């Protein structure tokens, strides 16, 4: 697959429940927001959608790698979409814009929610609680974009983002605009196990979830992708490093075997010797493998 040389980066502000939340959106080469889809105002190029499906969605251009002579280049009518669900919690983690730029170079519209409580978004990050609605709202938003292929909207959850990605995929699991494919990269599968394994996170998890797994088991179960996995209908790709010290490799293998036993189409890519973050060469190969899988029938 030939990688694109140009992109546009927007900050998007949209509604999720009663909150206004932020996201990043990258557009690949040839995909240009233009009137009437996007009204450009002032030198900052701030636009607002006013359609029945997109209420007060604002786009602000942050960066452009288009030469001025090519800004009106349109190569096709619609593009596949990847919604990237970031990992971490609060200021720890965040949307890795370098990653999202890599993804956009593969010819995808990439939409990356920051989640409520982060990067200027209203509300509070609940580690896969009500912030899941931020991803569901993002899914509805990209479905309505006139330059997006609504039949090819996929989700990628990295680390904690696997919680948000899985619960969104199970929500949009039928009908003509169901989730196309799901990628779980170094993804959390069992939040109670995360509590047991990550002693450094226990105080934070108890504060966010309202207690320990013993005192509020329902809060941990409700967030765990394994608990919702039987509702998945789309193909799933699991990518995990065998030496992951933040989300143990067993999260990936347990999710794989759980899905396999239930007859859900699932592929597993193990990356030997890799930690939570892969080294540069392996990361580049993993990105290529992911997009080859996304593009496959």
Buried (B, 14 or more C-beta within 10 A) or exposed (E): EEEBEBBBBBBBBBBBBEBBBBBBBBBBBBBBBEEEBBBBEEEEBBBBBEEEEBEEBBBBBBEBBBEEEEEEEEEEEBBBBBBBBBBBBBEEBBBBBEBBBBBBBBBBBBBBBBBBBBBEBBBBBBBBBBBBBBBBBBBBBBBBBEBBBBEBBBBBBBBBBBBBBBBBBBBBBEEEEBBBBBBBBBBBBBBBBBBEBBEEBBEBBBEBBBEBBEEBEEBBBBBBBBBBBEBBBBBBBBBBBBEBEBBBBBBBBBBBEBBEEEEBEBBBBBBEEBBBBBEEEBBEEBBBBBBEBBBEE
